[in-house]
Amino acid sequence: MEKVIINSSLHKDPELIRIAAGLFGKQSIVASIDVKKDMWGTQWVYTENGRKNMKMEPVEFARKVEDMGAGEILLNNIDADGTYSGL
């Protein structure tokens, strides 16, 4: 196994990262974090296709998933999804 990207399950079952990292190694686990700005320009972590604000800042959440065992973090700016403009 090379890499596994975990996104929605980060919120539904955070223990999944610990289990997967224990089985396959941290280097194989990528935490994908969806980020979107609110109307005031503050970036927040979202889930459920950008419908649910998790009320957590991206850096705070990235540290959390790193502590859980994610070896890599993929930030996805859902405001610019599909525009090739990046984060």
C-alpha positions as CSV (number, residue, x, y, z in Angstrom):
1,M,0.0,0.0,0.0
2,E,1.3,3.4,-0.9
3,K,-1.1,6.1,0.4
4,V,-4.6,6.4,1.8
5,I,-6.4,9.7,1.9
6,I,-8.9,10.1,4.7
7,N,-11.3,13.1,4.7
8,S,-14.8,12.7,6.0
9,S,-13.8,10.0,8.4
10,L,-11.5,12.4,10.2
11,H,-14.7,13.9,11.7
12,K,-16.9,10.8,12.0
13,D,-14.3,8.4,13.3
14,P,-11.0,10.0,14.3
15,E,-9.8,6.7,15.7
16,L,-9.5,5.4,12.2
17,I,-6.3,7.4,11.6
18,R,-4.6,5.8,14.7
19,I,-5.7,2.4,13.6
20,A,-4.6,2.9,9.9
21,A,-1.2,4.4,11.0
22,G,-0.6,1.5,13.3
23,L,-1.3,-1.0,10.6
24,F,0.3,0.6,7.6
25,G,2.6,3.3,9.0
26,K,2.2,7.1,9.3
27,Q,3.9,7.6,5.9
28,S,0.9,5.9,4.2
29,I,-1.8,8.1,5.9
30,V,-2.8,11.4,4.3
31,A,-5.3,13.6,6.1
32,S,-7.3,15.7,3.6
33,I,-8.7,18.9,5.2
34,D,-11.3,21.0,3.4
35,V,-10.9,24.7,4.1
36,K,-13.3,27.5,3.3
37,K,-13.5,31.2,4.2
38,D,-16.5,32.6,5.9
39,M,-18.0,36.0,5.0
40,W,-15.4,37.8,7.2
41,G,-12.5,36.0,5.5
42,T,-11.7,33.6,8.3
43,Q,-10.7,30.2,7.2
44,W,-12.5,27.2,8.8
45,V,-12.4,23.4,8.4
46,Y,-15.6,22.1,6.7
47,T,-17.0,18.7,6.1
48,E,-20.0,17.2,4.3
49,N,-19.1,18.7,0.9
50,G,-18.6,22.1,2.4
51,R,-21.9,22.3,4.1
52,K,-20.9,21.8,7.7
53,N,-18.5,24.2,9.5
54,M,-16.5,22.2,12.1
55,K,-15.7,25.5,13.9
56,M,-12.0,24.7,13.9
57,E,-9.2,26.6,12.3
58,P,-7.1,24.6,9.7
59,V,-3.8,24.8,11.6
60,E,-5.4,23.7,14.8
61,F,-7.1,20.7,13.0
62,A,-3.9,19.9,11.2
63,R,-2.0,19.6,14.5
64,K,-4.8,17.4,15.8
65,V,-4.7,14.9,12.9
66,E,-0.9,14.9,13.0
67,D,-1.1,13.9,16.7
68,M,-3.6,11.1,15.7
69,G,-1.0,9.6,13.3
70,A,-1.4,11.3,9.9
71,G,1.9,11.3,8.1
72,E,0.9,13.9,5.5
73,I,-1.7,16.7,5.3
74,L,-3.5,17.8,2.1
75,L,-5.2,21.1,2.4
76,N,-8.1,21.6,-0.1
77,N,-9.4,25.2,-0.6
78,I,-13.0,24.4,-1.5
79,D,-13.7,28.0,-2.4
80,A,-11.3,27.5,-5.3
81,D,-12.0,23.8,-6.1
82,G,-11.5,23.1,-9.8
83,T,-10.2,26.6,-10.6
84,Y,-6.4,25.7,-10.7
85,S,-5.7,28.7,-8.5
86,G,-4.5,26.7,-5.4
87,L,-4.8,27.5,-1.8
